[in-house]
Amino acid sequence: MWRVLHSARCSYHMQIMAGDLIRTITQDIRWIGHFHTAGNPGRKDMDDYPELNYAGICRAIAGTGYPLYVGHELAPKGDPVEALRQTFAICDQE
């Protein structure tokens, strides 16, 4: 149960402590009320630097039928508007 509750809180911490995000998300979606994510390391832009594949993670979330929002910590290294556009393009999966 800890793993399920932890995955609901933050994929950043779940990846660091447990891994296996996509399988856990798809198996335990009924227990998840909100996704709060952050890139690792650094919690900066959602570009090629973080070790997480957010396109794949967001595709898995969308595949569960999850109807709510995904919150992402974003501290842009450059232009904040461009960073938001890039992040939206990665996360807008169907």
Secondary structure, 3 states (H helix, E strand, C coil): CHHHHHHHHCHHHHHHHCCCHHHHHHHHHHHCCCEEECCCCCCCCCCCCCCCCHHHHHHHHHHCCCCCCEEECCCCCCCHHHHHHHHHHHHCCC
